[in-house]
Amino acid sequence: MQQTVEGTVEFRKMRNAFRTDLVTSEVAAMIVAAHDGAMLELHRLARQINGRELIRALQFALVRGIEEKVDHQGLDRGSCGAAGTHP
């Protein structure tokens, strides 16, 4: 699973969709850990939480943290104006 996620992260970095200032293997490890943790929580709290909403929230949080933010209006990127910087 780790290798597959690393490949996906690297591919998205090449397409300027993900930040390039983060180490691919570490990003992939974080994604796998978050996935495993979400599955554990879903198992523990199956009757108390909505699985679809849990995964939706996880996807949003993960992707927003590693995506490359590009301002399509020509303004600077991120809070410091440098590629890969995020507020």
Secondary structure, 3 states (H helix, E strand, C coil): CHHHHHHHHHHHHHCCCECCCCCHHHHHHHHHHHHHHHHHHHHHCCCCCCHHHHHHHHHHHHHHHHECCCCCCCCCCCCCCCCCCCC
